[in-house]
Amino acid sequence: MPKKNKKKNKKRKDKEEKKESAVDERSQRSLKEAFYSRPSKKQETHDFWDNQPVPKLDEDVQQIGPIETKNVEDVRKTPYALPNGFEWFALDLKNKIDVDGLYNLLSDHYVEDDDNMFRFNYSREFLQWALMPPNFLKKWHLAVRVTNNKKLVACITAIPAEISVQHNNIKMVEINFLCVHKKLRTKRLAPVLIKEITRRVNEENIWQAAYTAGVVIPKPVAKNQYWHRSFDPKKLVDIGFSSIPRNSTLGRMIRLAKLGKPPNFLQQTRKMEKKDCKPVCKLLADYLKQFKYHPVLKEEDIEHWFLPREDVIQTYVVEKENKITDFFSFYCLKSHVMKNEKHKDLNAVYSYYNVPNTESWLDLMNAALHKAKEEKKDVFNCLNVMENKEESLEKLKFGPGDGYLQYYLYNYKTPELKPNEVGLVLM
């Protein structure tokens, strides 16, 4: 065959493989994306949110700043009322019984996909990491229990944070883990949980909050998309997470999922240690300044959020001539596989914060993929925040998911942000 035809055939084959890989990735059913893409049952009226200090859905927001201003003296002194037979409870996450109770509630009743095939399985260690940063408050780990048997049936959490919005640094909280027992979802506990956690946060003279959701409520400040990179297509197909695209085979999916050549600097990469906190803090702070919505982290925060914990968070630094030049990180989150006799868990990782300095973003993410694969993970997920852009992700055989994650701010207005203007990752 003439060389010219060989080149043409190779180009055509590469193009087909790239297209096929994208189709394969789009067929993946990320658990987060399945949840986040659920439509709200009451998209139009939003009775609860229409009475909160948040912009209306149809409001053209141009201003930046708080929506309402209050004083601590204005805060309600007593907790909001619960239905008879239930009581408020502040979780002590240093106490094994309380950690077990929270784990069991979330493990049985937190986020599922629409077909009830997968459910998030945040480990006990993950929950302690996510909810016990420096200066956390026990009263913000809020739960509802049954009065007579003390069983946990609902929860919502807040942790302290400092976040920069349009270059304004604001002390606020991050809200997470809103969960209500399946049998109690007709009792309208969620609005009461939100009001009570707001009251407890306001008691500390904090008036803003950051949170995310898959449903569209008043009013998102940003809309970001999940992307996915398969490591184990056979398992993902077996459990129904992925499907085999038309005109393809499982063998071809497995071949396409193989990682490319690792970057040359991988041998200069190691797990982060405590001594690295100061340079990592400086690298991250300098890097995040380019984004309009990002966390402001001190050294003690870096130590908590980035030092490696097995099956929770992994951070790798690039060290050249005894200097930390770049780093990448990802957190580990399993899901229960509920309708499969062979596999019980889906082992996913999520891209966290990556700082390219002397290396390119593409090489840094390639290194992250190799490290995650070494840890026997099934799939690598990331949001299109920061420099996680479509053209770069596609080069690494990521495919776009169908779901979107909405970012929100409570009691703060800002014009809508583009995906790459967001520098914040919430679990």
C-alpha positions as CSV (number, residue, x, y, z in Angstrom):
1,M,0.0,0.0,0.0
2,P,1.4,3.5,-0.9
3,K,2.6,5.5,2.1
4,K,0.2,8.3,1.3
5,N,-2.8,5.9,1.7
6,K,-1.3,4.5,4.9
7,K,-1.2,8.0,6.4
8,K,-4.8,8.7,5.3
9,N,-6.0,5.4,6.8
10,K,-4.2,6.2,10.1
11,K,-5.7,9.7,10.3
12,R,-9.2,8.2,9.6
13,K,-8.7,5.5,12.2
14,D,-7.5,8.1,14.8
15,K,-10.5,10.3,14.0
16,E,-12.9,7.4,14.4
17,E,-11.3,6.3,17.7
18,K,-11.6,9.8,19.1
19,K,-15.3,10.0,18.0
20,E,-16.0,6.5,19.4
21,S,-14.3,7.3,22.7
22,A,-16.4,10.3,23.1
23,V,-19.6,8.4,22.4
24,D,-18.5,5.7,24.9
25,E,-17.9,8.3,27.6
26,R,-21.2,10.1,27.0
27,S,-22.9,6.7,27.6
28,Q,-21.6,6.6,31.1
29,R,-24.1,7.1,33.9
30,S,-22.3,9.0,36.5
31,L,-24.2,8.8,39.8
32,K,-23.6,12.4,40.6
33,E,-24.7,13.4,37.1
34,A,-27.8,11.2,37.3
35,F,-28.9,13.0,40.5
36,Y,-27.8,16.4,39.4
37,S,-29.8,16.2,36.2
38,R,-33.1,15.4,37.9
39,P,-35.7,18.1,37.2
40,S,-37.2,19.9,40.1
41,K,-40.8,18.8,40.8
42,K,-41.7,22.5,41.3
43,Q,-39.4,24.4,38.9
44,E,-41.8,27.3,38.4
45,T,-42.9,28.5,41.8
46,H,-40.2,27.6,44.3
47,D,-42.4,28.6,47.3
48,F,-39.5,28.2,49.8
49,W,-36.7,29.8,47.8
50,D,-38.9,32.7,46.7
51,N,-38.9,33.8,50.4
52,Q,-35.2,33.5,50.9
53,P,-32.4,36.2,50.2
54,V,-31.5,34.8,46.8
55,P,-32.1,36.3,43.3
56,K,-35.2,35.3,41.4
57,L,-34.7,32.9,38.5
58,D,-35.6,35.5,35.9
59,E,-33.6,38.3,37.6
60,D,-30.8,39.8,35.5
61,V,-28.2,40.1,38.2
62,Q,-25.6,42.9,37.6
63,Q,-24.8,43.9,41.1
64,I,-22.3,42.3,43.5
65,G,-22.8,42.1,47.2
66,P,-25.1,41.0,50.1
67,I,-28.9,40.9,49.5
68,E,-29.9,41.7,53.0
69,T,-28.1,42.8,56.1
70,K,-28.9,41.8,59.7
71,N,-27.4,41.8,63.1
72,V,-26.9,38.9,65.5
73,E,-29.5,40.6,67.8
74,D,-32.1,40.0,65.0
75,V,-31.5,36.2,65.0
76,R,-34.3,34.0,66.3
77,K,-33.3,32.7,69.8
78,T,-35.1,29.3,69.7
79,P,-34.8,26.4,67.3
80,Y,-37.5,25.9,64.6
81,A,-40.3,23.5,65.6
82,L,-40.1,19.9,64.4
83,P,-43.1,17.5,64.0
84,N,-44.1,15.7,67.1
85,G,-41.9,12.7,67.9
86,F,-38.7,14.3,66.5
87,E,-35.9,16.3,68.1
88,W,-32.8,18.3,67.0
89,F,-29.4,16.8,67.7
90,A,-25.8,18.1,67.2
91,L,-23.5,15.3,66.0
92,D,-20.2,14.7,67.7
93,L,-18.0,13.4,64.9
94,K,-15.3,12.5,67.3
95,N,-17.8,10.0,68.8
96,K,-17.9,6.6,67.0
97,I,-21.6,6.1,67.7
98,D,-22.5,9.5,66.1
99,V,-20.2,8.9,63.1
100,D,-21.8,5.5,62.6
101,G,-25.3,7.0,62.8
102,L,-24.5,9.6,60.2
103,Y,-22.8,7.0,57.9
104,N,-25.8,4.7,58.1
105,L,-28.3,7.5,57.4
106,L,-26.4,8.7,54.3
107,S,-25.5,5.1,53.2
108,D,-29.2,4.1,53.1
109,H,-30.9,7.4,52.2
110,Y,-28.6,9.8,50.4
111,V,-28.1,10.3,46.6
112,E,-29.3,7.6,44.2
113,D,-29.6,7.6,40.5
114,D,-33.1,7.5,39.0
115,D,-33.0,3.8,38.4
116,N,-31.9,3.0,42.0
117,M,-28.8,1.1,40.8
118,F,-26.2,3.2,42.6
119,R,-26.1,5.1,45.9
120,F,-23.2,7.2,47.3
121,N,-21.2,5.5,50.0
122,Y,-19.3,8.2,51.8
123,S,-17.0,6.4,54.2
124,R,-16.8,7.3,57.8
125,E,-13.2,8.6,57.3
126,F,-14.4,10.7,54.3
127,L,-17.2,12.2,56.4
128,Q,-14.8,13.2,59.2
129,W,-12.5,14.7,56.6
130,A,-15.3,16.6,54.9
131,L,-16.9,17.9,58.1
132,M,-14.1,18.5,60.6
133,P,-11.8,21.2,59.0
134,P,-10.1,23.8,61.3
135,N,-12.6,25.8,63.4
136,F,-15.6,23.5,62.6
137,L,-18.5,23.8,65.0
138,K,-20.3,20.8,66.4
139,K,-23.7,22.7,66.4
140,W,-23.4,23.0,62.6
141,H,-23.4,19.2,62.2
142,L,-27.2,19.2,62.5
143,A,-29.4,16.1,62.7
144,V,-33.0,15.2,63.4
145,R,-33.6,12.1,65.5
146,V,-36.7,10.1,66.7
147,T,-37.3,11.2,70.3
148,N,-38.0,7.8,71.7
149,N,-35.3,5.6,70.1
150,K,-32.8,8.4,69.2
151,K,-32.4,7.1,65.6
152,L,-31.1,9.6,63.1
153,V,-33.6,10.4,60.3
154,A,-32.4,13.6,58.7
155,C,-29.3,15.9,58.6
156,I,-27.7,18.9,57.1
157,T,-24.2,20.3,57.7
158,A,-22.2,23.5,57.5
159,I,-18.5,24.1,57.7
160,P,-16.6,27.4,58.0
161,A,-15.1,28.8,54.8
162,E,-13.6,31.9,53.4
163,I,-14.5,32.3,49.7
164,S,-13.6,35.0,47.2
165,V,-16.5,36.2,45.0
166,Q,-15.5,38.7,42.3
167,H,-12.3,39.4,44.4
168,N,-14.3,40.1,47.6
169,N,-13.2,37.8,50.4
170,I,-16.2,36.7,52.5
171,K,-16.4,34.6,55.6
172,M,-19.2,32.1,55.0
173,V,-20.1,28.5,55.3
174,E,-20.3,25.6,52.9
175,I,-23.6,23.6,53.1
176,N,-23.7,19.9,52.4
177,F,-25.3,16.5,53.2
178,L,-28.9,17.5,53.2
179,C,-30.6,14.2,53.6
180,V,-34.0,13.0,54.8
181,H,-35.0,9.4,55.5
182,K,-37.1,8.0,52.5
183,K,-40.1,7.4,54.7
184,L,-40.2,11.0,56.0
185,R,-40.0,12.9,52.7
186,T,-43.6,14.0,52.8
187,K,-43.1,15.7,56.2
188,R,-41.4,18.8,54.6
189,L,-38.4,18.4,56.8
190,A,-35.9,19.9,54.2
191,P,-37.1,23.5,54.5
192,V,-37.0,23.3,58.3
193,L,-33.5,21.9,58.2
194,I,-32.4,24.7,55.9
195,K,-34.0,27.4,58.2
196,E,-32.4,25.9,61.3
197,I,-28.9,25.6,59.9
198,T,-29.3,29.2,58.7
199,R,-30.3,30.3,62.2
200,R,-27.3,28.5,63.8
201,V,-24.9,30.0,61.2
202,N,-26.3,33.5,61.7
203,E,-25.8,33.1,65.5
204,E,-22.0,33.2,64.7
205,N,-22.4,36.5,62.7
206,I,-22.1,34.7,59.4
207,W,-24.6,35.6,56.7
208,Q,-23.6,34.0,53.4
209,A,-23.3,30.3,52.3
210,A,-22.0,28.4,49.3
211,Y,-23.7,25.2,48.1
212,T,-24.4,23.1,45.0
213,A,-27.3,21.2,43.6
214,G,-28.4,19.3,40.5
215,V,-31.8,21.0,40.4
216,V,-32.3,24.5,39.2
217,I,-33.6,26.7,42.0
218,P,-33.3,30.5,42.4
219,K,-30.6,31.3,41.3
220,P,-27.4,29.6,40.1
221,V,-24.2,31.7,39.9
222,A,-22.6,29.1,37.7
223,K,-23.5,25.9,35.8
224,N,-20.7,23.3,35.4
225,Q,-20.6,19.9,33.6
226,Y,-19.2,16.6,34.7
227,W,-16.7,14.8,32.5
228,H,-15.7,11.1,32.9
229,R,-12.7,9.0,32.0
230,S,-13.1,5.1,32.1
231,F,-10.4,2.9,33.6
232,D,-12.3,-0.4,33.8
233,P,-14.9,-0.5,30.9
234,K,-15.8,-4.2,31.5
235,K,-16.8,-3.6,35.1
236,L,-18.6,-0.3,34.2
237,V,-20.6,-2.2,31.6
238,D,-21.3,-5.1,34.0
239,I,-22.8,-2.8,36.6
240,G,-24.8,-0.7,34.1
241,F,-22.7,2.4,34.6
242,S,-21.6,2.4,31.0
243,S,-23.1,0.9,27.8
244,I,-21.4,-0.4,24.7
245,P,-22.0,2.1,21.9
246,R,-23.5,1.1,18.7
247,N,-21.0,-0.3,16.1
248,S,-18.5,-1.0,18.9
249,T,-17.5,-3.9,21.1
250,L,-16.4,-4.3,24.7
251,G,-12.9,-5.2,23.4
252,R,-12.6,-1.9,21.6
253,M,-13.8,0.0,24.7
254,I,-11.1,-1.7,26.7
255,R,-8.5,-0.9,24.2
256,L,-9.6,2.8,24.0
257,A,-9.5,3.0,27.8
258,K,-5.8,2.3,28.1
259,L,-3.8,5.2,29.3
260,G,-1.2,6.8,27.1
261,K,2.5,7.3,27.9
262,P,3.0,8.8,31.4
263,P,4.6,12.3,31.5
264,N,8.3,12.5,31.9
265,F,8.1,14.3,35.3
266,L,6.2,11.5,36.9
267,Q,9.4,10.2,38.5
268,Q,9.8,13.5,40.2
269,T,6.3,13.2,41.7
270,R,5.6,12.0,45.2
271,K,2.8,12.1,47.8
272,M,2.4,15.3,49.6
273,E,3.9,15.5,53.2
274,K,3.3,17.9,56.0
275,K,6.5,19.8,55.2
276,D,5.0,20.7,51.8
277,C,2.0,22.6,53.2
278,K,3.6,26.1,53.0
279,P,4.7,25.9,49.3
280,V,1.5,24.2,48.3
281,C,-0.5,26.9,50.0
282,K,1.5,29.6,48.1
283,L,1.1,27.8,44.8
284,L,-2.6,27.4,45.2
285,A,-3.2,30.9,46.4
286,D,-1.4,32.4,43.5
287,Y,-3.1,30.1,41.0
288,L,-6.7,30.7,42.3
289,K,-6.4,34.5,42.0
290,Q,-7.3,34.3,38.3
291,F,-10.8,32.9,39.0
292,K,-13.8,34.8,40.2
293,Y,-15.2,32.3,42.7
294,H,-12.6,30.4,44.7
295,P,-11.7,29.4,48.3
296,V,-9.1,31.4,50.4
297,L,-7.1,28.8,52.3
298,K,-4.5,29.2,55.1
299,E,-1.7,26.7,55.8
300,E,-3.8,24.9,58.4
301,D,-6.6,24.5,55.8
302,I,-4.1,23.1,53.3
303,E,-2.8,20.6,55.9
304,H,-6.4,19.4,56.5
305,W,-7.7,19.3,53.0
306,F,-4.7,18.1,51.0
307,L,-2.5,15.8,53.2
308,P,-3.2,12.3,51.8
309,R,-5.6,10.0,53.6
310,E,-6.1,6.5,52.3
311,D,-9.2,6.2,50.2
312,V,-10.2,9.7,51.0
313,I,-7.9,12.3,49.5
314,Q,-4.6,12.0,47.5
315,T,-2.3,14.9,46.7
316,Y,0.9,14.5,44.7
317,V,3.6,17.2,44.4
318,V,6.2,17.7,41.7
319,E,9.6,18.3,43.3
320,K,12.5,19.6,41.3
321,E,15.8,20.6,42.9
322,N,14.2,20.4,46.4
323,K,11.4,22.8,45.3
324,I,7.7,22.1,45.0
325,T,6.8,23.4,41.5
326,D,3.4,21.8,40.8
327,F,0.8,19.6,42.4
328,F,-2.4,17.7,41.6
329,S,-5.1,16.1,43.8
330,F,-8.2,13.9,43.7
331,Y,-10.7,12.7,46.3
332,C,-12.1,9.1,46.5
333,L,-15.8,8.4,46.6
334,K,-17.4,5.0,46.4
335,S,-21.0,4.1,45.5
336,H,-23.0,1.1,46.4
337,V,-23.9,-1.1,43.4
338,M,-27.3,-2.3,44.4
339,K,-28.5,-4.7,41.7
340,N,-25.4,-6.7,40.8
341,E,-24.3,-10.0,42.3
342,K,-20.7,-9.7,41.2
343,H,-19.8,-6.1,42.1
344,K,-20.8,-4.3,45.3
345,D,-18.9,-1.0,44.9
346,L,-18.1,1.5,42.2
347,N,-14.7,3.1,42.9
348,A,-14.6,6.6,41.6
349,V,-12.2,9.5,42.0
350,Y,-13.0,13.2,41.5
351,S,-10.5,15.8,40.4
352,Y,-9.9,18.3,43.2
353,Y,-7.4,21.1,42.8
354,N,-4.5,21.0,40.3
355,V,-1.9,23.7,39.9
356,P,0.2,23.6,36.7
357,N,3.2,25.9,37.1
358,T,6.3,24.4,35.4
359,E,4.3,21.6,33.8
360,S,1.3,21.9,31.5
361,W,-2.3,21.2,32.7
362,L,-2.5,18.4,30.2
363,D,0.6,16.6,31.6
364,L,-0.5,17.2,35.1
365,M,-3.9,15.7,34.6
366,N,-2.3,12.8,32.7
367,A,-0.1,12.2,35.8
368,A,-3.3,12.2,38.0
369,L,-4.9,9.6,35.7
370,H,-1.9,7.3,36.0
371,K,-1.8,7.7,39.8
372,A,-5.6,7.0,40.1
373,K,-5.2,3.9,37.9
374,E,-2.4,2.6,40.1
375,E,-4.9,2.8,43.0
376,K,-7.3,0.4,41.1
377,K,-10.1,3.0,40.6
378,D,-12.9,2.4,38.1
379,V,-13.5,5.9,36.7
380,F,-12.0,9.4,37.0
381,N,-14.5,12.3,37.1
382,C,-14.0,16.0,36.9
383,L,-16.0,19.2,36.6
384,N,-15.2,21.7,33.9
385,V,-14.0,24.2,36.4
386,M,-10.7,26.2,36.3
387,E,-8.6,24.9,33.4
388,N,-10.6,21.6,32.9
389,K,-11.6,22.6,29.4
390,E,-13.3,20.6,26.8
391,E,-10.4,20.5,24.3
392,S,-7.9,19.4,26.9
393,L,-10.2,16.8,28.5
394,E,-11.0,15.2,25.1
395,K,-7.2,14.7,24.4
396,L,-7.1,12.5,27.6
397,K,-10.2,10.6,26.4
398,F,-12.6,12.2,28.9
399,G,-16.2,12.3,27.7
400,P,-18.9,14.8,28.7
401,G,-21.7,13.6,30.9
402,D,-25.3,14.7,30.5
403,G,-25.7,16.2,33.9
404,Y,-24.8,19.7,35.3
405,L,-23.9,20.9,38.7
406,Q,-25.3,24.3,39.7
407,Y,-23.3,26.5,42.1
408,Y,-25.3,28.8,44.4
409,L,-24.7,31.6,46.9
410,Y,-27.0,32.4,49.8
411,N,-27.6,36.1,50.5
412,Y,-25.1,37.3,48.0
413,K,-25.5,38.5,44.4
414,T,-23.1,38.2,41.5
415,P,-23.5,38.2,37.8
416,E,-23.5,34.6,36.4
417,L,-20.1,33.1,35.9
418,K,-18.7,31.1,33.1
419,P,-17.6,27.5,33.9
420,N,-13.9,28.4,33.7
421,E,-14.3,31.3,36.0
422,V,-15.2,28.9,38.8
423,G,-12.2,27.9,41.0
424,L,-14.2,26.1,43.8
425,V,-14.7,22.4,44.2
426,L,-17.4,21.2,46.7
427,M,-17.9,17.6,47.6
